[in-house]
Amino acid sequence: MLDFDRVTELAALGIYLVVLIWIGVKSSGKIRNTLDYTVSGRDVAWIVVLATTAATMVGGGASIGSVANVYNYGIALALLSTAWYLQLIFTGIWLAPRLRRLDLLTVAQFFGLRFGEAPRRMAVVSCMIFLIGALVAQMVAMGKITETVLGLDYRLAVLAGASIVIFYSTVGGIRAVVKTDVLQFVVLVIGIGAASFFLLQRNGGFTGIMAVTGDQPFQLTSAEWPATRLITTFFVFFLGEMLVPPYAVRCFIARNAQSAQWGVAGSGLFLLCFMPICIFILGASANVDPKIKQAIDEQRVEAGLDEADSQMVFPTLMRETFPAAFAGILIAALIAAVMSSGDSCLSCISTSVMEDIYRSMIDPEASDKKLLNVARIATVASGVLAAVLSCLYSDIISILEFVYDFWAPTMVIPFLVGLFMYRKRWSLAITLAMAAGFIAVVVWRFMLGTPWKFSPGLFGFLVSLAVFILAIVLIELRQDPANPAATEKELS
């Protein structure tokens, strides 16, 4: 029989999930065409762009995973998370306005517009690797949280959470995603902010935490996280999410270039000031209370792990610290963090399948109604596929590291070149750089086993950069200075 506290937790969580479903149903009535479904009619105000971008950023890895990392390794892992938020600031200030002016639907369209068909198709592959991997990671987190909180079987928990996200994303498209993101952003900020403030006060501030734990949580390096790994991982995190489809779409949906700039950069600035300190307080506080530490250790031993995994720390801390009603809200905040990233990945996958694959390769003359149906079918199919994969692969951090490793080496250099120093004659150099970066990651990660713990993503990025530079030198040396067409800037 359920006790009163459990009923209260479930009620708070249930109300939240019902609201998400209602938003999806209500949004479906405003979908008139594919532009409404994929980019919300390109009419989203900057403050809403800020909220939806921030909610998308704070997924399972940035919230649940980071708290567990601080619990295990200390402040260095909280500081490492700043790479994500600095990347958003950089993207918002310099990249978002340029992207918005192009009126695109997908990332691959940008590659086709700038560099031609081969890079476009390679971009589609890179986007799908990232989006499906990221979606699987969010569904794993969703399942683990629900399993921990409700005591459901993990597979059933994945099915329940995935069903809700797939439903409102399918019927409401990006309009439903944006509206649910705003709600999830509010729940996240209130829940995580209030919990961090309460725990810091209860533990006597940072000096009180240090008095109990010693200086271990405040150390910058450890045997598991030496300086080399921290530095290379920082750059992988910075580059690994730069202009990934969920953030690029936040540029596409903005009302104008200024809204894209303010919204994306504003979300990065807010999160930079808010999340690292909250993550550190939550992770360190779990080390202060012996009862919480014992509960986490019992789960760790039962699971046969050497360290607390990413799904244990935050939910246990919430349930052992706060009253049932507030714990239910905080658990809803955890699920909100995961859903807000998962629904964005679903939306981007459906748009890419519709635009980059179906319209571009299968039926260029397809009607708007037919394309809308394709997008909805793709949403359901990709959601089901991700749910199945999340039952086979359940390590969130490993999944995210995998997708990061392949994104930066293949996508970042073409993006920057296409936005800031575009030359049509450099298309071959871009193609070679993308291929070289992908191959370098495969060799460094899978064949050599990541020597010296040097990130495969950063290694692949450096190889891609070297190949690009060499290729453009050779291309420029072959140009005929006497031919004006060969030396023109070819700027877009």
Solvent accessible surface area in square Angstrom, and as a share of the most:
residue,aa,sasa,rsa
1,M,245,1.09
2,L,101,0.50
3,D,90,0.46
4,F,162,0.67
5,D,81,0.42
6,R,53,0.19
7,V,71,0.41
8,T,28,0.16
9,E,11,0.05
10,L,55,0.28
11,A,52,0.40
12,A,25,0.19
13,L,9,0.04
14,G,30,0.29
15,I,116,0.59
16,Y,17,0.06
17,L,36,0.18
18,V,97,0.56
19,V,55,0.31
20,L,0,0.00
21,I,63,0.32
22,W,149,0.52
23,I,19,0.09
24,G,0,0.00
25,V,81,0.46
26,K,110,0.47
27,S,0,0.00
28,S,37,0.24
29,G,70,0.67
30,K,94,0.40
31,I,22,0.11
32,R,175,0.64
33,N,53,0.27
34,T,8,0.04
35,L,79,0.39
36,D,3,0.02
37,Y,4,0.01
38,T,3,0.02
39,V,0,0.00
40,S,7,0.05
41,G,30,0.29
42,R,38,0.14
43,D,83,0.43
44,V,13,0.07
45,A,28,0.22
46,W,99,0.35
47,I,95,0.48
48,V,45,0.26
49,V,0,0.00
50,L,22,0.11
51,A,7,0.06
52,T,0,0.00
53,T,0,0.00
54,A,1,0.01
55,A,0,0.00
56,T,7,0.04
57,M,8,0.04
58,V,4,0.02
59,G,4,0.03
60,G,0,0.00
61,G,5,0.04
62,A,6,0.05
63,S,1,0.00
64,I,0,0.00
65,G,0,0.00
66,S,5,0.03
67,V,1,0.00
68,A,2,0.01
69,N,32,0.17
70,V,1,0.01
71,Y,17,0.07
72,N,33,0.17
73,Y,35,0.13
74,G,0,0.00
75,I,39,0.20
76,A,7,0.06
77,L,8,0.04
78,A,2,0.01
79,L,84,0.42
80,L,8,0.04
81,S,2,0.01
82,T,22,0.13
83,A,0,0.00
84,W,14,0.05
85,Y,0,0.00
86,L,67,0.33
87,Q,0,0.00
88,L,0,0.00
89,I,33,0.17
90,F,57,0.24
91,T,0,0.00
92,G,0,0.00
93,I,68,0.34
94,W,132,0.46
95,L,0,0.00
96,A,0,0.00
97,P,12,0.08
98,R,101,0.37
99,L,0,0.00
100,R,25,0.09
101,R,161,0.59
102,L,50,0.25
103,D,84,0.44
104,L,14,0.07
105,L,16,0.08
106,T,8,0.05
107,V,4,0.02
108,A,0,0.00
109,Q,48,0.21
110,F,1,0.00
111,F,0,0.00
112,G,26,0.25
113,L,101,0.50
114,R,23,0.08
115,F,10,0.04
116,G,30,0.29
117,E,85,0.38
118,A,56,0.43
119,P,4,0.02
120,R,19,0.07
121,R,121,0.44
122,M,54,0.24
123,A,0,0.00
124,V,10,0.05
125,V,86,0.49
126,S,10,0.06
127,C,5,0.03
128,M,30,0.13
129,I,49,0.25
130,F,10,0.04
131,L,1,0.00
132,I,46,0.23
133,G,12,0.12
134,A,8,0.06
135,L,1,0.01
136,V,7,0.04
137,A,0,0.00
138,Q,10,0.04
139,M,1,0.00
140,V,0,0.00
141,A,0,0.00
142,M,3,0.01
143,G,0,0.00
144,K,46,0.20
145,I,0,0.00
146,T,11,0.07
147,E,58,0.26
148,T,43,0.25
149,V,3,0.01
150,L,45,0.22
151,G,64,0.61
152,L,58,0.29
153,D,88,0.46
154,Y,26,0.10
155,R,150,0.55
156,L,90,0.45
157,A,0,0.00
158,V,2,0.01
159,L,109,0.54
160,A,45,0.35
161,G,7,0.07
162,A,2,0.02
163,S,54,0.35
164,I,28,0.14
165,V,0,0.00
166,I,22,0.11
167,F,84,0.35
168,Y,0,0.00
169,S,3,0.02
170,T,19,0.11
171,V,38,0.22
172,G,0,0.00
173,G,2,0.02
174,I,0,0.00
175,R,45,0.16
176,A,0,0.00
177,V,0,0.00
178,V,9,0.05
179,K,73,0.31
180,T,0,0.00
181,D,0,0.00
182,V,52,0.30
183,L,50,0.25
184,Q,0,0.00
185,F,34,0.14
186,V,69,0.40
187,V,22,0.13
188,L,7,0.04
189,V,41,0.23
190,I,103,0.52
191,G,0,0.00
192,I,2,0.01
193,G,18,0.17
194,A,43,0.33
195,A,0,0.00
196,S,3,0.02
197,F,135,0.56
198,F,88,0.37
199,L,0,0.00
200,L,31,0.15
201,Q,113,0.50
202,R,106,0.39
203,N,21,0.11
204,G,49,0.47
205,G,22,0.22
206,F,75,0.31
207,T,112,0.65
208,G,17,0.16
209,I,0,0.00
210,M,83,0.37
211,A,87,0.68
212,V,92,0.53
213,T,32,0.19
214,G,33,0.32
215,D,83,0.43
216,Q,82,0.37
217,P,1,0.00
218,F,51,0.21
219,Q,86,0.38
220,L,103,0.51
221,T,68,0.40
222,S,46,0.30
223,A,104,0.80
224,E,74,0.33
225,W,19,0.07
226,P,48,0.30
227,A,53,0.41
228,T,69,0.40
229,R,49,0.18
230,L,23,0.11
231,I,102,0.52
232,T,7,0.04
233,T,15,0.09
234,F,56,0.23
235,F,94,0.39
236,V,9,0.05
237,F,27,0.11
238,F,42,0.17
239,L,18,0.09
240,G,0,0.00
241,E,19,0.09
242,M,3,0.01
243,L,0,0.00
244,V,2,0.01
245,P,8,0.05
246,P,6,0.04
247,Y,8,0.03
248,A,0,0.00
249,V,8,0.05
250,R,0,0.00
251,C,0,0.00
252,F,2,0.01
253,I,0,0.00
254,A,0,0.00
255,R,118,0.43
256,N,70,0.36
257,A,19,0.14
258,Q,100,0.44
259,S,12,0.08
260,A,0,0.00
261,Q,53,0.24
262,W,120,0.42
263,G,0,0.00
264,V,0,0.00
265,A,15,0.12
266,G,17,0.17
267,S,0,0.00
268,G,0,0.00
269,L,103,0.51
270,F,69,0.29
271,L,4,0.02
272,L,51,0.25
273,C,96,0.57
274,F,35,0.14
275,M,4,0.02
276,P,15,0.10
277,I,86,0.44
278,C,7,0.04
279,I,1,0.01
280,F,9,0.04
281,I,7,0.03
282,L,1,0.01
283,G,0,0.00
284,A,0,0.00
285,S,0,0.00
286,A,0,0.00
287,N,22,0.11
288,V,21,0.12
289,D,28,0.14
290,P,106,0.67
291,K,118,0.50
292,I,0,0.00
293,K,78,0.33
294,Q,112,0.50
295,A,20,0.16
296,I,0,0.00
297,D,45,0.24
298,E,100,0.45
299,Q,52,0.23
300,R,59,0.21
301,V,99,0.57
302,E,153,0.69
303,A,61,0.47
304,G,67,0.64
305,L,66,0.33
306,D,146,0.76
307,E,76,0.34
308,A,4,0.03
309,D,44,0.23
310,S,14,0.09
311,Q,6,0.03
312,M,16,0.07
313,V,0,0.00
314,F,2,0.01
315,P,0,0.00
316,T,8,0.04
317,L,0,0.00
318,M,0,0.00
319,R,77,0.28
320,E,68,0.30
321,T,22,0.13
322,F,19,0.08
323,P,96,0.61
324,A,14,0.10
325,A,53,0.41
326,F,53,0.22
327,A,1,0.00
328,G,1,0.01
329,I,78,0.39
330,L,2,0.01
331,I,1,0.01
332,A,3,0.03
333,A,1,0.01
334,L,1,0.00
335,I,6,0.03
336,A,0,0.00
337,A,0,0.00
338,V,0,0.00
339,M,2,0.01
340,S,0,0.00
341,S,8,0.05
342,G,1,0.01
343,D,0,0.00
344,S,0,0.00
345,C,5,0.03
346,L,0,0.00
347,S,8,0.05
348,C,6,0.03
349,I,4,0.02
350,S,1,0.01
351,T,6,0.03
352,S,5,0.03
353,V,37,0.21
354,M,0,0.00
355,E,15,0.07
356,D,2,0.01
357,I,53,0.27
358,Y,35,0.13
359,R,74,0.27
360,S,56,0.36
361,M,77,0.34
362,I,111,0.56
363,D,35,0.18
364,P,88,0.55
365,E,154,0.69
366,A,14,0.11
367,S,64,0.41
368,D,64,0.33
369,K,156,0.66
370,K,93,0.39
371,L,1,0.00
372,L,21,0.10
373,N,70,0.36
374,V,23,0.13
375,A,0,0.00
376,R,63,0.23
377,I,120,0.61
378,A,10,0.07
379,T,1,0.01
380,V,63,0.36
381,A,59,0.46
382,S,12,0.07
383,G,0,0.00
384,V,79,0.46
385,L,83,0.41
386,A,1,0.01
387,A,15,0.12
388,V,81,0.47
389,L,47,0.23
390,S,0,0.00
391,C,39,0.23
392,L,123,0.61
393,Y,133,0.51
394,S,52,0.34
395,D,79,0.41
396,I,2,0.01
397,I,54,0.28
398,S,51,0.33
399,I,22,0.11
400,L,17,0.09
401,E,57,0.25
402,F,71,0.30
403,V,0,0.00
404,Y,5,0.02
405,D,5,0.03
406,F,11,0.05
407,W,1,0.00
408,A,1,0.01
409,P,1,0.01
410,T,4,0.02
411,M,0,0.00
412,V,0,0.00
413,I,9,0.05
414,P,1,0.01
415,F,1,0.01
416,L,50,0.25
417,V,5,0.03
418,G,1,0.01
419,L,11,0.05
420,F,81,0.34
421,M,81,0.36
422,Y,25,0.09
423,R,45,0.16
424,K,135,0.57
425,R,53,0.19
426,W,18,0.06
427,S,26,0.17
428,L,110,0.55
429,A,0,0.00
430,I,0,0.00
431,T,31,0.18
432,L,82,0.41
433,A,0,0.00
434,M,1,0.00
435,A,38,0.29
436,A,20,0.16
437,G,0,0.00
438,F,73,0.31
439,I,106,0.54
440,A,9,0.07
441,V,0,0.00
442,V,49,0.28
443,V,50,0.29
444,W,22,0.08
445,R,57,0.21
446,F,116,0.48
447,M,142,0.63
448,L,100,0.50
449,G,55,0.53
450,T,39,0.23
451,P,34,0.21
452,W,208,0.73
453,K,96,0.41
454,F,50,0.21
455,S,12,0.08
456,P,11,0.07
457,G,1,0.01
458,L,21,0.10
459,F,54,0.22
460,G,0,0.00
461,F,26,0.11
462,L,85,0.42
463,V,41,0.23
464,S,0,0.00
465,L,65,0.32
466,A,59,0.46
467,V,42,0.24
468,F,8,0.03
469,I,86,0.43
470,L,113,0.56
471,A,10,0.08
472,I,26,0.13
473,V,70,0.40
474,L,97,0.48
475,I,25,0.13
476,E,66,0.29
477,L,134,0.67
478,R,211,0.77
479,Q,45,0.20
480,D,76,0.39
481,P,117,0.74
482,A,87,0.68
483,N,65,0.33
484,P,105,0.66
485,A,63,0.49
486,A,17,0.13
487,T,70,0.41
488,E,91,0.41
489,K,127,0.54
490,E,44,0.20
491,L,101,0.50
492,S,99,0.64
